[in-house]
Amino acid sequence: MSPTDSLPPLDDRALAERLRRGDQQAFDVIFRSHYAALVAVAEMVVRDRAVAEELVQDVLLELWRRHESLDIDQTLKGYLIGAVRNRALNHVRHEAVQKKHAPYITNEMVSSPPAADDDLVAGELDAAIRAAIAGLPPRCREVFELSRLRGLKQAEVADALGISVKTVEAQMGKALRIMRERLAPWLEKR
């Protein structure tokens, strides 16, 4: 008997409530019952099965990570489809930006042979970036790390920290301004 056999048929609300309480079996039911449909939704957007599966797994993993703060005001299926569609669209946008800038990156790499001290400079820059992030005020650093390092959207950052989207916008603006000031010597070298 599988773990899902012990659960009676549950509606979305009951599953969401059990998930909110940390019920692993409820998460398993959600995963098994929605995975294939979610992959199909993602695949329609990204046109790549492996990428679609990875995006769906990311969304479901994030669902489990945030299960305690789960606040779904629609059907669970609708919520998951929206989350997967948004993640897939973000992936497509990211790919488009990379393709758009690829010729510039390639030309820049071809036109200037690597300097002997490139690794040293890269290491120094990395250390400067880490120091600049560490030097941000606590709330700015939290917002910056969730947005830029974890890739969360502003609304997701707001939900995670229990603040408004406007506060996230203000804190991101402040963080970017501080980062630009602290990294100015590095930015001038380019």
Secondary structure as the mmCIF struct_conf table of DSSP 4:
data_model
#
loop_
_struct_conf.conf_type_id
_struct_conf.id
_struct_conf.beg_label_comp_id
_struct_conf.beg_label_asym_id
_struct_conf.beg_label_seq_id
_struct_conf.end_label_comp_id
_struct_conf.end_label_asym_id
_struct_conf.end_label_seq_id
HELX_RH_3T_P HELX_RH_3T_P1 PRO A 3 SER A 6
BEND BEND1 LEU A 7 LEU A 7
HELX_LH_PP_P HELX_LH_PP_P1 PRO A 8 PRO A 9
HELX_RH_AL_P HELX_RH_AL_P1 ASP A 12 ARG A 20
TURN_TY1_P TURN_TY1_P1 ARG A 21 GLY A 22
HELX_RH_AL_P HELX_RH_AL_P2 GLN A 24 VAL A 46
HELX_RH_AL_P HELX_RH_AL_P3 ARG A 49 ARG A 65
TURN_TY1_P TURN_TY1_P2 ARG A 66 ARG A 66
HELX_RH_3T_P HELX_RH_3T_P2 HIS A 67 SER A 69
BEND BEND2 ASP A 73 GLN A 74
HELX_RH_AL_P HELX_RH_AL_P4 LEU A 76 SER A 111
BEND BEND3 SER A 112 SER A 112
HELX_LH_PP_P HELX_LH_PP_P2 PRO A 113 ALA A 115
TURN_TY1_P TURN_TY1_P3 ALA A 116 ASP A 117
HELX_RH_AL_P HELX_RH_AL_P5 ASP A 118 ALA A 134
TURN_TY1_P TURN_TY1_P4 GLY A 135 GLY A 135
BEND BEND4 LEU A 136 LEU A 136
HELX_RH_AL_P HELX_RH_AL_P6 PRO A 138 PHE A 144
HELX_RH_PI_P HELX_RH_PI_P1 GLU A 145 LEU A 149
BEND BEND5 ARG A 150 ARG A 150
HELX_RH_AL_P HELX_RH_AL_P7 GLN A 154 LEU A 161
TURN_TY1_P TURN_TY1_P5 GLY A 162 GLY A 162
HELX_RH_AL_P HELX_RH_AL_P8 VAL A 165 ARG A 182
TURN_TY1_P TURN_TY1_P6 LEU A 183 LEU A 183
HELX_RH_AL_P HELX_RH_AL_P9 ALA A 184 LYS A 189
#
